[in-house]
Amino acid sequence: MRKPEAVVLIYDDKCSLCRGCRRWIELHAIRSDVFEFIPCQSEERRRRFPEVSDETCGQSFQLVLSHKQILAGDKALPEILIRLKVFRWLTPLFKLTISKNCLYAAYRWISNNRYIISQTIKPLIQE
């Protein structure tokens, strides 16, 4: 398997669920340099990725690949998984239509309710 390229993950820093997911990804990455994390609300994001609007950024996380292609939300998950230690084997499941449809529905529900979920699980996530 090829060595995955480094990517930039833009996430909602106001959301404790998003911060928890960012930390989890960081802990399970195959290399410490494979992900660069940039908060959606940062000036760095606006400067480096002006094509990612505040509104787009607030709807779902954005993954910027090395060739500047941007994947949002559920479409980025396979690219994230191939950069994680134990979970890489799940990547082929995302090629199945049924998996994509289920993943999209689950991701959309979580994304739309992330602030409610964040408040519910906040005690479980170390800041």
C-alpha positions in Angstrom: 0.0 0.0 0.0 1.3 3.5 -0.9 2.4 5.9 1.8 -0.5 8.3 2.3 0.2 12.0 1.6 -0.2 14.6 4.3 -3.6 16.4 4.4 -5.1 19.4 6.1 -8.2 18.8 8.2 -10.3 21.9 8.8 -12.7 21.5 11.8 -15.2 23.5 13.9 -13.2 24.5 17.0 -16.4 25.8 18.7 -17.8 22.2 18.8 -16.5 19.9 21.6 -17.5 16.9 19.6 -15.4 18.2 16.6 -12.5 18.9 18.9 -12.8 15.4 20.4 -12.9 13.8 16.9 -9.8 15.9 15.9 -8.0 14.6 19.0 -9.0 11.0 18.3 -7.8 11.3 14.7 -4.5 12.8 15.9 -4.0 9.9 18.4 -4.6 7.2 15.8 -2.8 8.7 12.8 -0.2 6.5 11.1 2.4 9.3 11.4 2.5 12.5 13.4 2.9 14.5 10.2 0.1 13.0 8.1 -2.6 15.5 9.4 -2.4 19.2 9.8 -5.3 20.5 11.8 -6.7 24.0 11.3 -9.7 25.5 13.1 -12.5 26.7 10.8 -12.7 30.0 12.7 -9.0 30.8 12.3 -7.4 33.5 10.2 -4.9 30.9 8.9 -7.8 29.0 7.3 -9.1 32.2 5.7 -5.7 33.1 4.4 -4.6 29.6 3.2 -8.0 28.3 2.0 -10.1 31.3 0.9 -12.2 29.0 -1.2 -13.6 27.4 1.9 -16.3 29.8 3.1 -17.3 30.3 6.7 -20.7 28.8 5.9 -19.2 25.7 4.2 -16.7 25.3 6.9 -19.5 25.4 9.6 -21.6 22.7 7.9 -19.0 19.9 7.9 -15.3 19.3 8.3 -13.2 19.9 5.2 -10.2 17.7 4.1 -7.7 19.4 1.8 -5.6 16.9 -0.2 -2.1 17.7 -1.4 -3.3 18.6 -4.9 -5.8 21.1 -3.4 -8.8 19.0 -3.9 -11.3 19.6 -1.0 -13.5 16.8 0.3 -16.3 17.6 2.8 -17.8 15.5 5.5 -18.7 12.0 4.7 -16.8 12.1 1.4 -13.6 12.7 3.3 -13.9 9.8 5.7 -12.2 7.2 3.4 -9.2 9.5 3.0 -9.1 10.0 6.8 -9.3 6.2 7.4 -6.4 5.3 5.2 -4.3 7.6 7.4 -5.2 5.9 10.6 -3.4 3.0 12.2 -5.9 0.3 13.0 -8.9 1.5 11.0 -7.4 1.4 7.4 -9.0 -1.9 6.7 -12.5 -0.2 6.7 -11.6 1.9 3.6 -12.9 -0.6 1.0 -16.4 -0.6 2.7 -16.9 3.0 1.5 -16.8 1.9 -2.1 -20.1 0.0 -1.7 -23.2 2.0 -2.6 -25.2 0.9 0.5 -22.3 1.9 2.8 -22.1 5.3 1.1 -25.8 5.9 1.6 -25.8 4.9 5.2 -22.7 6.8 5.9 -24.1 10.0 4.3 -27.3 9.7 6.4 -25.5 9.1 9.6 -22.9 11.8 9.0 -25.6 14.4 8.0 -27.6 13.6 11.2 -24.6 13.9 13.4 -23.4 17.1 11.7 -26.8 18.7 11.9 -27.0 17.9 15.6 -23.4 18.2 16.7 -23.9 21.0 19.2 -26.7 19.1 20.9 -24.5 16.0 20.9 -21.5 18.0 22.2 -23.5 19.3 25.2 -24.6 15.7 26.0 -21.2 14.1 25.8 -19.1 17.1 27.0 -18.3 15.5 30.3 -16.9 12.5 28.4 -14.5 14.6 26.3 -11.3 15.9 27.9 -10.5 19.4 26.7 
